[in-house]
Amino acid sequence: MVSRHVLVTGAGGFIGRAAVAELAAHGWQVTALSRQPPPATDPSVRWEALDLHDTAATAALCQRLRPSHLLHLAWNTTHGQYWSADDNLTWVASSLALLQAFRASGGSRAVIAGTCAEYDWGHGYCREELTPLAPHTLYGISKNALRQLAFGYCAPDGPSLAWGRVFFPYGPHENPARLIPSLINAALAGQPLRCTAGTQYRDFLHVADVASAFRTLLESGDSGIYNIASGQPLQLRELVGTLAALLQTDAQPEFGALPMRPDDPPLLVGDNRRLRALGWTPAVDLARGLTATIAWWRARHPPHKEPRS
């Protein structure tokens, strides 16, 4: 039997947690890397503490474990900072060192998380082989540079490489400052749902479907670029309205209470036909995904108390 031992970086993060659970559930031997590993809950998952910027330690770990597969998710995703953070450059260098260490240890298949921020957002509907690339943030530029370097490095002798461009994931463990959790927590605290005009269209995909997409890419032998997206445009006004209805809150959405960013595109959606051709299909529809996400945050939110009169 061919070994399926996957090394997952960023395993303690938003997407990483879901990916680790997905892979373990489908019989993979998983080594999960994180700077600060969470308490182990699944005995089939081995957690290792590692700072990927320590390239010598990364090389030593790869030689010790000799994983057959690599899922590289780790990056700086601090909300409000990662778009322009200087360490985007550090992550390019550390990611290339990781890829070198993985190849030197005999790894055969690598999958790396990219981003929709690599695309020219002026085109709105993004298709892997057609939409121009024109990242306008240091984050997008750095991811795009890593993609070019990684494919150039892997092309002659392997490992085979797939690049998954993630659009707008949501679900448990998402940063509370991001749109969906911020609105849920506002409603649970009895606060108004303040948002922009909400005319933008975005592509939202539940994190469990993102995780299954990455598993599909690991299990495929095909190299190339794949959008990890729902393929369905959703206007933010509709999203906020759906959330308000599911939350059963008296608070009404306050559209226009927050300003639109000047660089905010009116449409940003991913074509997912290349990924679907590998056999992947999303399993969590919006209503079910939002309902489960609300329940997850509600379980972690102190009960709201009305002020005494």
C-alpha positions as CSV (number, residue, x, y, z in Angstrom):
1,M,0.0,0.0,0.0
2,V,1.3,3.4,-1.0
3,S,2.0,5.6,2.1
4,R,-0.2,8.6,2.5
5,H,1.6,10.6,5.2
6,V,0.8,14.3,4.9
7,L,2.6,17.2,6.6
8,V,0.1,20.0,7.2
9,T,1.4,23.5,8.0
10,G,-0.7,26.1,9.7
11,A,-2.7,23.2,11.2
12,G,-3.9,25.2,14.2
13,G,-5.4,27.9,12.0
14,F,-8.9,28.5,10.6
15,I,-8.5,26.4,7.4
16,G,-5.9,24.1,9.0
17,R,-8.1,22.8,11.7
18,A,-10.7,21.8,9.2
19,A,-8.1,20.3,6.8
20,V,-6.6,18.1,9.6
21,A,-10.0,16.8,10.6
22,E,-10.9,16.1,6.9
23,L,-7.7,14.2,6.2
24,A,-7.7,12.2,9.4
25,A,-11.4,11.2,8.7
26,H,-10.4,9.9,5.3
27,G,-7.6,7.6,6.5
28,W,-4.5,9.9,6.0
29,Q,-1.6,9.7,8.4
30,V,-1.4,13.3,9.5
31,T,1.4,15.3,11.0
32,A,0.1,18.7,12.0
33,L,2.5,21.6,12.4
34,S,1.8,24.7,14.5
35,R,3.9,27.1,16.5
36,Q,1.6,26.4,19.4
37,P,-0.2,23.1,18.9
38,P,-3.8,22.9,20.4
39,P,-4.7,20.2,22.9
40,A,-4.8,16.9,21.0
41,T,-8.3,15.6,20.5
42,D,-7.7,13.0,17.7
43,P,-5.2,10.3,18.5
44,S,-4.7,9.6,14.8
45,V,-3.2,13.1,14.4
46,R,0.4,13.8,15.4
47,W,1.1,17.4,16.4
48,E,4.5,19.0,16.2
49,A,5.5,22.4,17.4
50,L,7.6,24.2,14.7
51,D,8.4,27.7,13.6
52,L,8.7,27.4,9.8
53,H,10.9,30.5,9.7
54,D,13.6,28.3,11.4
55,T,14.6,26.6,8.1
56,A,17.2,24.3,9.8
57,A,14.5,22.9,12.1
58,T,12.1,22.5,9.1
59,A,14.7,20.6,7.2
60,A,15.5,18.4,10.2
61,L,11.8,17.6,10.7
62,C,11.3,16.7,7.1
63,Q,14.3,14.3,7.2
64,R,13.0,12.7,10.4
65,L,9.4,12.2,9.3
66,R,9.8,11.8,5.5
67,P,6.2,12.6,4.6
68,S,4.9,11.6,1.2
69,H,2.6,14.7,0.9
70,L,2.7,18.3,1.9
71,L,-0.2,20.7,2.5
72,H,1.2,24.1,3.1
73,L,-1.4,26.5,4.6
74,A,0.7,28.5,7.0
75,W,1.0,32.3,6.4
76,N,0.4,35.5,8.3
77,T,-3.4,36.1,8.2
78,T,-3.7,38.6,11.0
79,H,-6.9,40.5,10.2
80,G,-6.4,44.1,9.0
81,Q,-2.6,43.6,8.8
82,Y,-1.7,40.8,6.5
83,W,-2.4,42.7,3.3
84,S,0.7,44.9,3.7
85,A,2.7,43.1,6.4
86,D,6.5,43.0,5.9
87,D,6.6,39.4,6.8
88,N,4.8,38.4,3.6
89,L,8.4,38.5,2.2
90,T,9.6,36.2,4.9
91,W,6.9,33.8,4.2
92,V,7.9,33.5,0.6
93,A,11.5,32.6,1.6
94,S,10.3,30.2,4.4
95,S,7.8,28.5,2.1
96,L,10.5,27.9,-0.6
97,A,12.8,26.4,2.1
98,L,10.0,24.1,3.2
99,L,9.5,23.0,-0.4
100,Q,13.2,22.3,-0.8
101,A,13.3,20.3,2.5
102,F,10.2,18.3,1.5
103,R,11.7,17.4,-1.9
104,A,15.1,16.5,-0.3
105,S,13.3,14.1,2.1
106,G,11.6,12.3,-0.8
107,G,8.2,14.0,-0.9
108,S,6.2,13.3,-4.0
109,R,3.1,15.6,-3.9
110,A,2.7,19.2,-2.6
111,V,-0.4,21.3,-2.4
112,I,0.0,25.0,-1.5
113,A,-2.7,27.5,-0.5
114,G,-2.9,30.5,-2.8
115,T,-5.4,33.4,-2.8
116,C,-7.9,35.1,-5.0
117,A,-5.9,38.3,-4.3
118,E,-3.5,37.1,-7.0
119,Y,-6.1,38.0,-9.7
120,D,-6.9,41.3,-11.3
121,W,-10.0,42.2,-9.4
122,G,-11.2,44.4,-12.2
123,H,-12.4,41.3,-14.0
124,G,-14.7,40.1,-11.3
125,Y,-15.3,36.6,-12.5
126,C,-12.0,34.7,-12.1
127,R,-11.0,31.7,-14.2
128,E,-7.6,30.1,-13.7
129,E,-6.3,30.1,-17.3
130,L,-8.1,33.2,-18.5
131,T,-8.2,35.9,-15.9
132,P,-5.1,38.2,-15.8
133,L,-3.0,38.3,-12.6
134,A,-2.5,41.7,-11.2
135,P,-2.2,41.6,-7.4
136,H,-2.4,45.0,-5.8
137,T,-1.4,44.1,-2.2
138,L,1.9,42.9,-0.8
139,Y,0.1,39.7,0.3
140,G,-1.2,39.0,-3.2
141,I,2.1,39.8,-4.8
142,S,4.0,37.6,-2.4
143,K,1.6,34.6,-2.9
144,N,1.8,35.1,-6.7
145,A,5.7,35.2,-6.5
146,L,5.7,32.0,-4.4
147,R,3.5,30.3,-7.0
148,Q,5.8,31.2,-9.8
149,L,8.9,30.1,-7.9
150,A,7.4,26.9,-6.6
151,F,6.2,25.7,-10.0
152,G,9.6,26.6,-11.5
153,Y,11.4,24.7,-8.8
154,C,9.1,21.6,-9.0
155,A,8.7,21.4,-12.8
156,P,11.9,19.5,-13.7
157,D,12.1,16.7,-11.1
158,G,9.0,17.0,-8.9
159,P,7.3,16.9,-6.6
160,S,4.0,17.3,-8.4
161,L,2.4,20.6,-7.3
162,A,-1.1,21.9,-7.1
163,W,-2.0,25.5,-6.1
164,G,-5.4,26.1,-4.6
165,R,-6.6,29.8,-4.8
166,V,-8.9,30.3,-1.9
167,F,-11.8,32.8,-2.2
168,F,-13.9,33.6,0.9
169,P,-14.1,30.8,3.5
170,Y,-16.3,31.0,6.5
171,G,-17.2,28.8,9.5
172,P,-15.9,27.8,12.9
173,H,-12.6,29.3,14.1
174,E,-12.7,32.2,11.7
175,N,-11.2,35.4,13.0
176,P,-13.9,37.2,15.0
177,A,-13.1,40.5,13.3
178,R,-14.1,39.2,9.8
179,L,-17.5,39.9,8.3
180,I,-19.6,36.9,9.2
181,P,-18.4,36.3,12.8
182,S,-18.4,40.0,13.5
183,L,-22.1,40.3,12.6
184,I,-23.0,37.1,14.5
185,N,-21.2,38.3,17.6
186,A,-22.8,41.7,17.3
187,A,-26.3,40.2,17.2
188,L,-25.5,37.9,20.1
189,A,-24.4,40.9,22.1
190,G,-27.6,42.8,21.3
191,Q,-25.7,45.3,19.1
192,P,-26.7,46.6,15.7
193,L,-25.6,44.9,12.5
194,R,-23.4,47.7,11.0
195,C,-22.1,47.1,7.5
196,T,-21.3,48.8,4.2
197,A,-23.9,49.4,1.5
198,G,-23.6,45.7,0.8
199,T,-23.9,45.9,-2.9
200,Q,-20.7,43.9,-3.5
201,Y,-20.9,40.3,-4.7
202,R,-18.5,37.7,-3.2
203,D,-17.9,34.0,-3.3
204,F,-18.4,32.3,0.1
205,L,-17.5,28.7,0.8
206,H,-17.8,26.8,4.1
207,V,-14.5,25.9,5.6
208,A,-15.4,22.2,5.5
209,D,-15.7,22.4,1.7
210,V,-12.4,24.2,1.5
211,A,-10.9,21.4,3.5
212,S,-12.4,18.7,1.2
213,A,-11.1,20.7,-1.8
214,F,-7.5,20.6,-0.4
215,R,-7.9,16.8,0.2
216,T,-9.1,16.4,-3.4
217,L,-6.0,18.2,-4.6
218,L,-3.7,16.0,-2.4
219,E,-5.3,12.9,-3.7
220,S,-5.1,14.0,-7.4
221,G,-1.9,13.6,-9.4
222,D,-2.6,16.6,-11.5
223,S,-0.4,19.7,-11.3
224,G,-1.8,23.1,-11.9
225,I,-3.8,25.9,-10.4
226,Y,-7.3,25.4,-9.0
227,N,-9.9,27.9,-7.7
228,I,-11.3,26.8,-4.3
229,A,-14.6,28.6,-4.6
230,S,-18.4,28.0,-4.6
231,G,-18.7,29.5,-8.1
232,Q,-21.9,31.3,-6.9
233,P,-22.0,35.1,-6.5
234,L,-23.7,36.2,-3.3
235,Q,-24.5,39.9,-2.7
236,L,-23.5,41.0,0.8
237,R,-26.9,42.5,1.4
238,E,-28.5,39.1,0.9
239,L,-25.9,37.5,3.1
240,V,-26.5,39.9,5.9
241,G,-30.3,39.5,5.6
242,T,-30.0,35.8,5.7
243,L,-27.8,36.0,8.8
244,A,-30.3,38.3,10.5
245,A,-33.2,35.9,9.8
246,L,-31.3,32.9,11.1
247,L,-30.2,34.7,14.2
248,Q,-33.8,35.7,14.9
249,T,-32.6,39.0,16.1
250,D,-34.6,42.2,16.5
251,A,-31.6,44.2,15.2
252,Q,-32.0,45.4,11.6
253,P,-29.0,45.5,9.3
254,E,-27.6,49.1,9.1
255,F,-26.5,49.2,5.5
256,G,-24.2,52.1,4.8
257,A,-23.2,52.5,8.4
258,L,-19.6,51.6,7.4
259,P,-17.7,53.1,4.4
260,M,-16.9,51.1,1.3
261,R,-13.1,50.6,0.8
262,P,-12.0,52.5,-2.4
263,D,-10.4,49.3,-3.8
264,D,-13.4,47.1,-3.0
265,P,-14.4,45.4,-6.3
266,P,-18.1,45.1,-7.0
267,L,-17.8,41.4,-8.0
268,L,-15.3,38.7,-7.0
269,V,-16.2,35.2,-7.8
270,G,-14.2,32.1,-8.7
271,D,-14.9,29.6,-11.5
272,N,-14.6,26.2,-9.9
273,R,-15.0,23.9,-12.9
274,R,-11.3,22.7,-12.9
275,L,-11.7,21.6,-9.3
276,R,-15.1,19.9,-10.0
277,A,-13.5,18.0,-12.8
278,L,-11.3,16.2,-10.2
279,G,-14.5,14.9,-8.5
280,W,-14.9,17.6,-5.9
281,T,-18.3,19.2,-5.1
282,P,-19.3,21.4,-2.2
283,A,-21.5,19.7,0.3
284,V,-22.5,22.5,2.7
285,D,-25.1,24.9,1.3
286,L,-25.3,28.5,2.6
287,A,-28.2,28.1,5.0
288,R,-26.8,25.0,6.6
289,G,-23.3,26.5,6.8
290,L,-24.5,29.7,8.4
291,T,-26.8,27.9,10.8
292,A,-23.9,25.7,12.0
293,T,-21.6,28.8,12.2
294,I,-24.1,30.7,14.3
295,A,-24.5,27.7,16.6
296,W,-20.7,27.4,17.0
297,W,-20.4,31.1,18.0
298,R,-23.5,31.0,20.2
299,A,-21.9,28.2,22.3
300,R,-18.9,30.4,22.9
301,H,-20.8,33.6,23.6
302,P,-21.9,34.8,27.1
303,P,-25.6,35.2,27.3
304,H,-26.8,38.7,26.6
305,K,-28.5,40.5,29.5
306,E,-30.8,43.4,29.1
307,P,-29.7,46.4,31.2
308,R,-31.8,47.0,34.3
309,S,-34.3,49.9,34.2
